[in-house]
Amino acid sequence: MSKVKVEQALARRMKLKDPLFRLKRWGDLINGHVISTSFNGMDDVQRQRSIWGALEGEFGADARRIVGMILAYTPIEWDFDAVSGRKGRRLPVRALKTPRRPAIAKKSHAAARS
């Protein structure tokens, strides 16, 4: 299944106003974000029910094998910089990831006993 088909299904079935999609395939699943003014006034649960209702209506039981997680935002929420608390451009996801810790050398059993 392609990201484009998921985008088209969501836009059509949810009747999204000016949707902006940020979807990416991670492994076998499509994950990401959808931004639209259509989410104004909806809480997180309503947004997720709406997304999954559209996906299951389009793809049936296969929806869970096609899509992992899609989060919904209004344009104002998407443009909000949670780190600085002001509106602005979002950092790419890879910029927000914490660096990996260096591997800790394992002690041998003999060294651990002494």
N, C-alpha and C positions, 0 to 999 in steps of 0.2 A: 504494500500500500504506500502511496506517495504522500508527502506533506501537502502537496497541492490539493489532492482529493479530500484530505481532512479539512483543510482551510475552506474549500468550496462547500463541503457539507455543513460545517459550522456556520458559515456566513449565510447560506441559504435557509437552513432549518431554524436558526435562531433569529433570522432577519436582522443581523447586526448592522448598525449604522457606522459607516466608514471604518471597518475593522483593519487593524494592523496586527499581523501575525509575526511572532518570533518563535518558530518551531524548529526543532532539530531532532534528528534521529540519533538516539543513544542506544546502541545495541539493536535489539529487535523492535523497540518501541519509539513512538514519536512523542516528544515531550516539549514543553515550552510555555509560551505566554500568548494571550490574545488581549488586545487593547481595543476598547470600543466605548463610546458614550452610552451604548445600550445597557451597560452595567451600572449606570447611575441609579442609586436608590436600592440596589440589590445587596444583600449581605453575602458573605462568602459561601454559605450553604446554598442559597438560592442560585448563585452563579455556577457552582459545581453541579447542582441538579440540572440546571439548564444545559450546561455543556454535555454532560453524560446522557441526558435525554436526547439531545440532537445526535450524538455519536451512535447511541444504541438504536435510534430510529433509522439511521442511515445504514449502519453496518451490522446490526443485530448483535448476537453474542460475540461476534468477532471483534467488536469495539475494544474489549478488554485485552485482546491480543495485538491490537494495532497501536493503541494509545496508552502511555504510562500515566503522565500527569500533565494537565494544562491548567495554568493559573490565569485568572481573569482580572483585568485592571481597567479602571477608567483612565482616560488620558492624563488627568490630573494626578492620579495615584502613580501612574507609570513615570511621570516626569519628576516626582518628588524624590529628592536625595535624602534618604533616611539617615545617612551618616552625618551629614552636615545640618540637616533639618531645613533645607531650603530647596526650592525648585531648581532643577538643572538637569544636565545630561547624566544618564545612568552610566555606570561603569560596566564594561563587559563582564560576563560571569567569571571568566578566567582571571580577571583582575581582583575579584573579591575572594578567591580561594586562598585559604591559608597555606603557607609553605609547608612542605612535608618535613617532619622531624628526621634527623639523621638516624639511621639504624643503630640500635644498641647491640654491641657485641655480646653474644651469649657466652657465659662462663662454662668452662668444661666441668664435668662432674668432679674430677680430681681437684680442681682449683676451688670448687665450692665447698669441699669437705675440709680443706685446710684452714 
